[in-house]
Amino acid sequence: MSHLNELKIKLFMDGADVASMREIAARHPFVKGFTTNPSLMRKSGVADYYAFAREALVIAGDLPISFEVFSDDFEEMEREARVIASWGPNAFVKIPITNTQGISSCPLIERLAADAIKINVTAILSPKQVEETVLALCSATPAIISVFAGRVADTGRDPMPLMRECVALLKAKPQAELLWASPRELLNIFQADDAGCHIITITPDLIAKLNLVDKNLEEYSLETVQMFYRDACAAGLKL
C-alpha cells in the first residue's frame, strides 16, 4: 500500500455499526475519524441514539466523529445540534444544507459556528452550496464541508472539476475542511487527494479492499480466473 502511505488526505470511516467501528479503530490506524448519519443508523438497527453515541464516542477516542441532527424544523434542529455538541470536543454536528422543503440551513449554521460549535455541513452537491456555507462559517471554528462527489458522479458528471472548485472556495475559511463523501471505489481516494480534498469517507467494504492498492494486475487477473473456475465447479455447471 505504498501509494496509500503517500496520501495527504485523511480517511474517515463512514458507518453506524459499532462492531465494525471498534474493529476498524483497533486494526486500521490510518483511519483518522468517523462519520455517521440517520440512514446508516437505521441500516444498522440503531434504536437508541444516546446509547449508540456513547459507545461510538468511546470507540472514536480523540478522533473526530460526526453525528447528524434529524429534525426538519430549524428551531428543533438547533436544540439537537447543541445536545450533540455537548457530547465532547471531538463531536461534530452534521447539519444538512437544507431542510426537506429546500430552505437553506445557512442561518442556523452561522449561529452555531458563531458559538464555536463544530459543524459538518452535509448533503452538498454544488459549488454554489459550498460558497453559501463558507459565508456562514466562523473563521475561528473548525468545520467540515461534505460534498457528495459520488452522487455527482452518479449523474454522469465528472466530480473532479467540481471538487477542485470547492477546494478553492474553502480557502476563505482555513479552519474548514472539504470532505469527499459517498465514494464508490478505491480510485476515489486518489482522486480526492489529487483534487486537494482534506478528508474522504470510506465504508467498511472499501476499507476491506485497501489491500488491493498497488496489487500486481497479472496476479489479480489469475486470481479472477481461479475465482470463475471455483464458482463454476461449485455450481455444478455442465454443457
Phi, psi and omega per residue, in radians:
M1 nan 0.730 -3.075
S2 -1.069 -0.732 3.134
H3 -1.090 -0.602 3.136
L4 -1.133 -0.657 -3.130
N5 -1.204 -0.349 -3.118
E6 -1.526 -0.141 -3.067
L7 -1.243 2.521 3.031
K8 -1.590 -0.425 -3.050
I9 -1.209 2.583 3.099
K10 -1.646 2.454 3.130
L11 -1.771 2.172 3.067
F12 -1.962 2.331 3.046
M13 -1.317 2.350 3.111
D14 -1.928 1.994 -3.125
G15 3.009 3.012 -3.129
A16 -2.406 0.330 3.053
D17 -1.661 1.957 -3.006
V18 -1.132 -0.526 3.115
A19 -1.135 -0.768 3.105
S20 -1.161 -0.709 3.119
M21 -1.060 -0.758 -3.112
R22 -1.151 -0.758 -3.131
E23 -1.130 -0.775 -3.100
I24 -1.200 -0.688 3.104
A25 -1.071 -0.624 -3.097
A26 -1.392 -0.589 -2.981
R27 -1.794 -0.292 -3.004
H28 -2.227 1.500 -3.096
P29 -1.150 -0.258 3.115
F30 -1.323 -0.197 3.043
V31 -1.347 2.075 -2.990
K32 -1.883 0.160 3.117
G33 3.080 3.095 -3.081
F34 -2.406 2.561 3.005
T35 -2.303 2.582 3.098
T36 -2.360 2.936 2.996
N37 -2.751 2.885 -3.083
P38 -1.049 -0.602 3.138
S39 -1.153 -0.736 3.103
L40 -1.164 -0.645 3.107
M41 -1.128 -0.722 3.100
R42 -1.101 -0.768 3.136
K43 -1.050 -0.608 -3.123
S44 -1.525 0.014 3.092
G45 1.353 0.412 3.119
V46 -1.252 2.186 3.129
A47 -1.990 -0.425 -3.107
D48 -2.038 1.804 -3.069
Y49 -1.060 -0.801 -3.117
Y50 -1.058 -0.795 -3.119
A51 -1.109 -0.759 3.106
F52 -1.072 -0.803 -3.096
A53 -1.104 -0.730 3.135
R54 -1.044 -0.781 -3.128
E55 -1.193 -0.733 -3.125
A56 -1.128 -0.659 3.122
L57 -1.140 -0.647 3.089
V58 -1.137 -0.748 3.135
I59 -1.118 -0.729 -3.093
A60 -1.186 -0.516 -3.109
G61 1.107 -2.124 3.127
D62 -1.588 -0.059 -3.091
L63 -1.312 2.607 3.106
P64 -1.153 2.479 3.105
I65 -2.480 2.364 -3.074
S66 -1.870 2.310 3.062
F67 -2.129 2.408 -3.025
E68 -1.753 2.502 2.966
V69 -1.234 2.810 -3.117
F70 -2.262 -0.056 3.109
S71 -1.327 2.736 3.056
D72 -1.825 -0.108 3.127
D73 -1.708 2.235 -3.002
F74 -1.138 -0.579 3.108
E75 -1.146 -0.788 3.109
E76 -1.227 -0.616 3.090
M77 -1.035 -0.703 3.131
E78 -1.164 -0.712 3.107
R79 -1.066 -0.801 3.126
E80 -1.079 -0.702 -3.130
A81 -1.071 -0.723 -3.120
R82 -1.239 -0.540 3.051
V83 -1.150 -0.850 -3.133
I84 -1.056 -0.753 -3.128
A85 -1.068 -0.473 -3.123
S86 -1.321 -0.158 -3.073
W87 -1.278 -0.333 3.119
G88 2.833 2.804 -3.101
P89 -1.190 -0.308 3.127
N90 -1.691 0.076 -3.127
A91 -1.501 2.092 3.027
F92 -1.738 2.440 -3.138
V93 -1.671 2.089 3.110
K94 -1.470 2.128 3.105
I95 -2.073 2.143 3.080
P96 -1.153 2.588 -3.065
I97 -1.097 -0.453 3.016
T98 -2.458 2.936 2.933
N99 -1.509 -3.030 -3.059
T100 -1.234 -0.196 3.089
Q101 -1.613 0.009 -3.139
G102 1.438 0.208 3.124
I103 -1.450 2.300 -3.053
S104 -1.069 2.441 3.063
S105 -1.562 0.024 -3.025
C106 -1.031 -0.675 3.068
P107 -1.041 -0.684 3.085
L108 -1.194 -0.748 3.109
I109 -1.010 -0.731 -3.139
E110 -1.102 -0.745 3.128
R111 -1.133 -0.788 -3.097
L112 -1.169 -0.777 3.141
A113 -1.108 -0.640 3.120
A114 -1.134 -0.426 3.100
D115 -1.653 0.312 3.061
A116 1.147 0.458 3.066
I117 -1.532 2.215 -3.127
K118 -1.308 2.228 -3.013
I119 -2.116 2.507 2.968
N120 -2.051 1.790 -3.122
V121 -1.436 2.142 -2.937
T122 -2.087 2.957 3.120
A123 1.160 0.482 3.099
I124 -1.488 2.393 3.105
L125 -2.304 0.005 -3.101
S126 -2.400 2.638 3.065
P127 -1.050 -0.563 3.109
K128 -1.049 -0.730 3.107
Q129 -1.152 -0.655 3.086
V130 -1.117 -0.776 -3.137
E131 -1.046 -0.755 3.126
E132 -1.137 -0.683 3.138
T133 -1.160 -0.768 3.137
V134 -1.012 -0.692 3.123
L135 -1.133 -0.522 -3.092
A136 -1.460 -0.339 -3.060
L137 -1.328 2.714 3.049
C138 -1.644 2.344 -3.071
S139 -1.047 -0.485 -3.048
A140 -1.585 -0.172 -3.033
T141 -1.812 2.171 3.085
P142 -1.028 2.507 3.135
A143 -2.641 2.752 3.057
I144 -2.137 2.331 3.091
I145 -1.932 1.919 -3.051
S146 -1.687 1.879 3.105
V147 -1.796 2.184 -3.016
F148 -1.452 1.290 -3.088
A149 -1.051 -0.607 3.116
G150 -1.090 -0.670 3.105
R151 -1.272 -0.566 3.026
V152 -1.055 -0.806 3.123
A153 -1.097 -0.568 3.110
D154 -1.084 -0.372 -3.141
T155 -1.551 0.055 -3.132
G156 1.562 0.089 3.121
R157 -1.680 2.558 3.037
D158 -1.363 2.052 -3.099
P159 -1.324 -0.238 -3.037
M160 -1.059 -0.887 3.107
P161 -1.054 -0.677 3.128
L162 -1.100 -0.782 -3.102
M163 -1.193 -0.625 3.079
R164 -1.129 -0.675 3.092
E165 -1.115 -0.693 3.131
C166 -1.170 -0.671 3.080
V167 -1.022 -0.762 -3.138
A168 -1.114 -0.660 -3.134
L169 -1.148 -0.558 -3.095
L170 -1.319 -0.179 -3.138
K171 -1.097 -0.369 3.111
A172 -1.239 -0.350 3.139
K173 -2.287 1.501 -3.048
P174 -1.015 -0.389 3.141
Q175 -1.390 -0.174 -3.132
A176 -1.596 2.468 3.132
E177 -2.089 2.468 3.114
L178 -1.594 2.258 -3.127
L179 -1.983 2.196 3.036
W180 -1.452 1.919 -3.089
A181 -1.767 2.813 3.095
S182 0.960 0.900 3.074
P183 -1.150 2.638 -3.116
R184 -1.897 -0.372 -3.066
E185 -2.725 2.889 -3.120
L186 -1.058 -0.556 3.119
L187 -0.946 -0.562 -3.112
N188 -1.064 -0.514 3.111
I189 -1.073 -0.804 -3.108
F190 -1.271 -0.591 3.066
Q191 -1.146 -0.763 -3.134
A192 -1.110 -0.704 3.105
D193 -1.123 -0.751 3.141
D194 -1.129 -0.581 3.139
A195 -1.314 -0.252 -3.138
G196 1.668 0.189 3.097
C197 -1.122 2.627 -3.115
H198 -1.549 -0.530 -3.024
I199 -2.459 2.594 2.911
I200 -2.363 2.431 3.041
T201 -1.524 2.503 3.048
I202 -2.370 2.443 -3.140
T203 -1.434 2.851 3.064
P204 -0.962 -0.600 3.116
D205 -1.090 -0.724 3.114
L206 -1.262 -0.629 3.090
I207 -1.050 -0.660 3.137
A208 -1.155 -0.354 -3.132
K209 -1.613 -0.035 -3.055
L210 -1.071 -0.396 3.106
N211 -1.221 -0.145 3.102
L212 -1.453 -0.237 -3.122
V213 -1.051 2.231 3.140
D214 1.235 0.205 -3.125
K215 -1.107 2.453 3.088
N216 -1.082 2.224 -3.012
L217 -1.283 -0.587 3.075
E218 -1.152 -0.705 3.079
E219 -1.102 -0.714 3.130
Y220 -1.159 -0.632 3.089
S221 -1.075 -0.800 3.138
L222 -1.093 -0.736 3.123
E223 -1.083 -0.613 3.122
T224 -1.179 -0.768 3.089
V225 -1.062 -0.746 3.128
Q226 -1.106 -0.641 3.107
M227 -1.113 -0.790 3.128
F228 -1.055 -0.716 -3.122
Y229 -1.126 -0.833 3.135
R230 -1.041 -0.743 -3.107
D231 -1.202 -0.628 3.077
A232 -1.111 -0.746 3.107
C233 -1.132 -0.766 -3.122
A234 -1.132 -0.545 3.139
A235 -1.431 -0.180 -3.140
G236 1.193 0.563 -3.084
L237 -1.225 2.411 3.136
K238 -2.467 2.674 3.051
L239 -2.105 nan nan
